[in-house]
Amino acid sequence: MRLPVRHISGHLIWTTAASVWAVWRVDTENYTHASKSTKRERLDALESLFKSLRGEALLLSLCPSVDAASVVTRMTAGVDLDQSPEYVDLSLKVLDQLQDLELTGRVDFLAVPLAHLDFKQSARAVATSVQAEVMGTLGLPVAPIARGEERQRLEQATRLAAGWPSGIKMRPATEAEILWIYGHSARRGLSEPLLPEDGAPRALRGRGHTVTAHTQVILDEGGRGNRPSKGPTNPFKRRYLRATSEHGDSYQAFCVLSEMPEAFRFPGSEYLAALDDFNFPVDWAVRLHVETGAKAEPKSRRQQRELAHQRGEYDGETSGVPASLDKASFALDEYRDRLTASSTEVEIRATVATCVWGTTAEEADEKATMLANHFGGNDYTLVRPTGDQVALFHGMLPGTKTPKPMLDYTQYLLARDFAMSMPFCGAGLGDDAGSLFGLQLNGGGVRPVLVDFSHGPRVNASASAAFVGELGSGKSVAMKCAMYSILTTGHRTGQRKSRGRALVIDRTPQQEWSRFASACPGTTQIINVDENAGVSLDPLRVFRGPRAARYTESFLTPLLDIGSMSI
């Protein structure tokens, strides 16, 4: 495995091809469970981002492996464990259960090559790249990039990001995250390196962090090393990649999107966001080349002349011009109208690649087949190029040139049409911390769902929760889990007199909530509402004087459906 990376500093990558790439980590928005207005706002923000890009770009979305211990760490964050022994026992039980599951997540990146500012900088980049290649071939140490050039390129990346719209939240990726990308790609499905936490240090020791450790992988096209020595083999049955390392064999299958519908509609065209709906993780990457509409319009004009020339070839034909030619001409006219309708419009040449993996070749092949069959019924065609799996593997890495197999499947789109695919939009549920409330099974694998009911008031948001479901679907169980979570995590570290409280109205004949409250940690007070009640729960009793009558009238008037002017 050979990577064209020779120096990493901050979120920048210097490659052996005399180019410098900048990598940003993009915040993945919850799109699947969002409202219609939120989805529309996300579409507008993505369209603005793609209109501001120029040249080459790489959209990368990966599914990292999640450690069970990190989930428990987030569960216990901020909880005074000395005052919550029941929660400690619960956390240990959760840890034992999660260790038997394959937990995953999703993280998104945007990688963009930085343009050379002048001819002098371009020539210096080529010279240093050639020097690094020669020195590396001779086994001599390669000098790192000068600090002055590092500062200049970091300022250039900052200026570039400042010109992008603020609707899509992103931050510069850390050096540890960039190194994780290469480690994850080589060890999919094995003992993967864990994604660095957001609170981890942003820099590593030393300068020019090398990716040599990640090149100790053998990429075997079609698993040729495992095929029998005698007899012919069918290459169409070996459309996968075997990545062999000290951790074992990772079987990976890469697909490319070869066909799309003729027109897109919103909602309904979110094929990238839909990759998060499978019960197994799917990595995907999109290679983009963006240019302004003014530069792209002459190409469409030549295509229009070619279509007109083809129409003339059918002069004298009794059956007339084929309907497909008229259809192509109409679609091209519409495309040119939209391309020139706005000065901010751009043409996007996009290539979409996906990757699934397994511990065996059969498992990877089965997942790739399921993925292709799912999109096949919606006018999206996924193909697995034979003999090009290694090239697609490198095409999903930042800092590499776009391989030719990906160029063969280029799709020509406008900014809004591509934004409808909804990249950087996932289906994640829950909060960053809190109690384990459930497991999401249709979000690209098994994902833990954490819920912190105290998070809303801390960020000036509503803490209300509604439990809706059919009879027997588990509403009462979910509410009891929420109540138990609040009572067991109420004691917060560094906050005096902090404890969870629950007020429950029990109308069940079996008094199930009363029995459940008595079994929860803490003290329980049961108030029976009858003629012998010693405590009143009437909220209007907190008011005294003339206000009490006014508030009571204001409350009872809509409750009893009385007209405001009625006597």
N, C-alpha and C positions, 0 to 999 in steps of 0.2 A: 504494500500500500504506500503510495508516494503522494505527499501533499505539497502543493506549491506555496508553503508558508515558511518564511524565514525569520520573521520578527513580529512580536505582538506587544503592543504598548497601549494601556488603557483599553479603549474599545476599537483600536485600529489594528489592521493586519497588513503587514508588508509581505508581498508575494514574490516568488521568483520570476514572475512574468512582468516585472517592472510596474506594478500597480499597487495601490493602497486602498484597502476596503475599510469602511466604517460600519460598525454593527450596533444597532439599537435593540433594546428589548421592549416589546410593545405590550401594553396592558390588554389582556384578553377580556372583552366584554361578554356578559351573559346575554346572548341574543335569543336563544331558543325560548326562554321563559320571560322575555321582555314584552312590554305593551306595544301596540301598533305605532304610537307616536315615537317611542324610544327607538324602534327599528327604523323608522323613517329618518330620524336624526342621525342614526349611525350610518345609514346609506349616504346621506349628504356629506357627512364628515369623511367617509372613505373616498367619495368622488373628488372632494377638494384635495385630499392627500395625493391621489394619483395624478391629478392635473398639475400639481406642483413638482412632481418628479420629472427628471430628464435623464435620458440615457439608460444605462443598464441598472437593474435592481433585482434583488432576490428576496422574496417573501418565504419565510421558513417557519413551519409549525411542527413542533416535536412533542412527543408524549413521554415525559420522563418517568422513571420508576420512583415510586414514593416509598420511603422507609416507614415501617410501622412505628418505630420509636419516635420519628419526627411528628407523626400524628398525635401521639400521646403527649409529646412536649407542647404542642399547640393547645391540646385540651387542658393542660394544667397551667398554662401561662397566666400569671396574675392571681392564682388561687392560693390562699393560705392553707397549705396542706396539713400544717399542724392542727388547724381547727377543723379540718374536713377529712377525718379518717375514712368515712364511707366512700368519698370520692377517690381516695388512694386505692382502695380495694377495687373499685369499679375500673379505674385506669389500668390496673394490672390485668384484669380480666379482658379488657378491650385489647391490650397489647398481645395477649396470647391468641386471641381470635384473629387479629389482623395479620399476624405473622404467617398464617396459612393462606392468605389471599395475595393475588398479584395486583397491587395498587398502582394506579397510574394517574397522571395529570396532563396538563397541556400548557406549553409555553411557546410564545411567538417572538420572532425576531425579524428585523428589517436590515438587510445588508446592502450597502451602496458603494460602488467604487468612486473614489475621489479623483476628479480631473486634475491633470497637471496644469499648473498655472501659466507656464511659459515653456519655450523650447529648451532653455537651460535646465530647468527642473526635469523635463522629460528625458533629456540626454543623460543627466546624472543618474536618474532612476534606472535607465537601461544599463549604464556602465556598472553600477553597483550590483545589479542583478546578475549580470554576466560574471562579474568577479566572484560573487558568492557561489555561483554554480561551479566555477573552475576550482575555487578553494575547497569546496565540499567534495568534489571529485578526487582531488589530490589528498584528501584527508587532513587538510590544514584548517585551523580555526578560522571562522568567519567573523569579521568585526560587526558589532551591532550597529543599528542605525544611530546617527548622531542625535544628541539631545535637542539641538537646534531644529533639526528637521522634524523631530517628534512634536515639539511645541508648535511649529508652523502647521503641521497637518492636523493637530488637535484643534487649533483655531479655525482652520478651514472647515472641519466637520461641524464645529459649533455654529459657524455662520450658515452652513448649509441647512442644518436642522432648524435654525431660527426662521428660515423662510417658509417652513411648512406650517399648515394650519394647526391650531391647538386642539381641534376636536378629537384627535387620536392621541391618547396619552402614551408617551414612550420616554425612556431614559437610556443613556449610554450603557451598553452591556459591559460587564466586568470582565477582566482577563480570565477569571475562573470560569465564567459562563461560556466564554468563547472556547476555552479548552474542553469544557464539558460537551460542547456540540460535536467535536471530533471523536471524543471518547464514546459518546452515546451512539453515534452512527456506526462505529465498528463493533459494538457489543450489544446490539439490540436483542432483547430477550434473554440475555445472560446476566451475570452479576454486573449490572450497569453502574457506572459512577453516579452518585447522587447529585442532583441539581443543587448548586449552592443556594443557601437561604438568602432572602432579601437583606437580612441584617448582617450577613457575613462581611468580612473586610473586602473592600473593593479592589485591592491590589495584592499581588503576590510578591514574594521576595525576589530580588534580582531584576535584570532587565533583559528584554528580548526573549520571552519565555518560548521555549522550543516545543514543537509538537512531535518530537522524535519518539516519545513514548507511545504516541498514538499511531505511529507508522509500523509498529511491530505486529502487523496483521497481514495475513495472506488472503487476497481476494481471488476466489476460484469461480470463474464463470461457468455456471451450470453444474457446479460440483464435479468437474471432470476427474478430480482425483479419486472420486468414489465409484466411478462407473466401471463396469467390468472390462477387463483387458481384451476379451474376445467378443466378436460379434458386433454388428452395427447398433448404434443407439439413435433414438429419435430426438433431435435437438428441440423439437416443440414441446417435449415433455420435461425439459430441463431448463425452463426459463426462470431461473432464480440465481441467486448469488450466495456462495458459501464464504463467510468471513471467519477465518480460523485464527484464533489467538490463544494465549495461555489460559484463557477462561473457558474455552470450548469452541464449538461450532455454532455460528449464528446463520440461519437460513433466511434470506431476505428476498422478497419478490417486488419488483418495481413495475409500475404501470404508468402509462402516459395517456393523457386525454387527447384523443385524435379527432373527435367530432363533437359539435355543439349544436343546439337548436338554432334555427334561423333567426328567431326573435326571442327576447327575454321579457319577462314580466315580474313585477314585484308586488307582493311576495310570491315566491314559488321558484325562484332561480338560485337559491342559496346552496349551490352544490358543494362549496368549500365548507360552509358551516355544517352541512349534512354529514360530513365525514366524522363528526363527533357523536353521531347517533348509533354507531355500531357497538356491539358488545366486545369488541377488541380494539386495541389502539391502532391508529393510522397516522403515520407521519406524512406530511405533504410539503411540497416546495413549488413555487411559481417563479420562473425566470421571466423577467419583464424587460422590454426595451421600449421606452417612451419617447416620442418626438411630437413636436407641435403639429397642429392641423395644417398650418401653412406649408410645412415641409412634406407632409404626407399627401396633400391634395393632388399634386402633379402625378403621383403614382396611380391614384384612383382615376385620374383623367385618362391616363394611358390605357387602363383596363377598360374604360368606357369606349375608347376608340377600337380596341380589339373586339369588344362585343358588337359594335356597329359593323366592323368588317366581317364578322361571322354571320351577321344577319344578311349581308349582301350575298353570301355564298348560297343562300336558299332562294335567290330570285329564280322564278320559273318553276319552283317546286310546287306541285299541285297540292301537297298536304300542308303547305305553309311553313312558317317558322316554328320550331319546336317550342312547346310551352316552357320548358326549362330555361331557354334562352331569354324569353320575355321575363320570367321570374327573376333570373339573375340580373337583368338590366334594371328592373324595378328596385331590387334590393340595393344595387350599387348607387342608383340615383338617391335613394333615401339616405344611404351611408354618406354620400358626398354632401347632401344638404345639412345633415347633422354635424359633419366634420367642419363645415365652414360657417355654421350658424353663430358660433361664438369664437372670439379671439383666444379664449382660454381652453378651448377643446384640444384634446390630444388623441393621438392614435397609439394604442397599446398592442405590442406584439407579445403575446403571453404563451408560455408553455407550462402546463400543469403536470406534475409528477407526484405519484403516491408511493408509499412503501409500507408493506406489512411483513411480519416476520413470525418465525416459530422455531421450536427446538428441532423440528425435522423438516425435510423438504416437502413432505406431504401436507404438513400443517400450514406452511407458508403458501403452498399452491392452493389449498382449500380457501384460505382467507382472501387471496387475490381473486379467485373465481367468484366468491360471494360479493366482493366489491364491484367487480365488473358486471355481474348480473343485476345488481341493484340499480346501477345507473343505466343499464342497457334499455330499460323500459321507459326512460325519460329523455330519449334522444341524445344522451351522453354516452359516448363510446370510449371505453378504456381498453387499451391494448398493451400487451407485454412484448416489447421488441426482443426478438431472438438474437442472442449474442451481444447485446448492448447493456446488460445489467450492470457491469462494472462502470461503464460510462455514466449511466444514470445515478449510480452511487456517488460518483464524484460531482455530478451536477447538482446534488442536494447539499453541497458543502459551500460555505462562504469562502471567498478568495480564489475560487477556481473559475476558469473560463466555461462558458456554456458549451457543452459537448454537442457534436453534430447530431446524434440521435434526438436530442431535444429540439434542435432547430428544424428538424424534419416535421415536427408536429406543432408548428407555430399557429396560433389563432390570432386574427386581427379583430380588435375590439375597440370601442370607444370607452371613455372613462366611466360613464355611468353603467354601461353594460357589464364591464368587469367588476365594478363595485357591487353589483347585484349578487355576485358569487359570495359575498360576505366573508372575506378573509379577516383574521383576527377577531372572530366572533365564535365563542364556544357555547357550551351548555352547562357550565359549572354551576353548582348550587352551594348555598351555605356561606358562612363567614370564614375569615382567616383563622379565627380561634374560637374556642368554646367547646361544649360537650359534643360527643359523637351522637348525632341525631338519626343517622341512617347511612345507607350505602347506595350510591348511584350506579346502576348496572348498565345503563344505555348511554354512557358518556365516554366511550372509547376505553372500555375496561371497567374495573371496579374503582370508584372514587369515593373517599370518605366525605361525608357531609357534616360539617361542624356548624353549630348554631349557638350564638351568644346573644341571649335576650337582653343583656345590658349594653350591647353595642349601639343600638339606636339612639338612646338618650345622650350618649357620650358624643355623638356626631350630629346632634340636633335633628334627628330623624325619628320617625314613628317606631315604637316598639310593639305595635299591635300585631297579632298573628291570628289568622282565621284557619280553622280546620274544617274542610269541606269534603264530603265523600258519601257514598251510598251506605245503606244500612249494613252494618257488620264489616265495613272496610277498615276499621281501626282508628276512628277519630278519638275515642276515649283513651285508647292506649297511647296515641301520640300526645294527647294533652297531659296524661299522667307522666310520660317521659319528660315533657317540658317542665312540668311542676317539680319533678325530682331533680332535674338539672339545675333549676333555680335554687332549690333548697340546699343542694350539696355544694354548689359553687358560690354561695353568697358571701362567704368570708374571703375578702380580698386582701392581698398583701399590701401593708402600708396604709390601710384605710380603717380607722377606728369605727367601731359599732356598725360594721358592714355585715349584713347577713341577709339571706334570701327570705322572702315572705310570700305566702300564698293565701288568697281568700277564695273559698270555693262555696258555691251554692249547690247543695245536693238535693235533687228532687227525685232520686231513684228510690223505689221501695226497698231495695236491698241495702241502701245506705253504703254503696260501694266507695264513694269518695270519702266518707267518714272513716271507713276501715283503711283506705289507702293512706289518708293523711296521718293516721295513728302509726302506720308502719314507716313513714318517712322520718329522716333525721330531724332533730330539734323538738320543740314542744308543740303540742296541739291543743287548741281550745275549740270545743264543739258547742255551738249556740243553736238551740232548738227554738224556732220561731213559733211560740204558742202563748197562751195566757199567762204562763209562769216564766216567761223570758225575763232575764235580769239585765240583758244588754240589748240596745236598739241599734239596728242597722239602717235606720231612716236617714238618708243623706241630708234631708231638709232640716234636720234638727241641729245642724252645725250653725245655722243662721239664727239671729235674735233680733227682736225689735221689728220695726216696719219692713225691713228687708225680707224677713221671713215670709210675710204675706205676699209681697210682690213676686219673690222667686217661686213661691208655691203656685201662684196664679199663672205665671209664665210657663211653668212646667206642666200644669194640668190642662191648660187650654189646648195645646196640640195633642196631648195624650188622649183627651176625651173628644177630640174633633169638634170643638166648640168654636163658633165664629168669633172673630176678634171684636166685633161690634155688638155681639149678642148680650142681652141683659142677663 
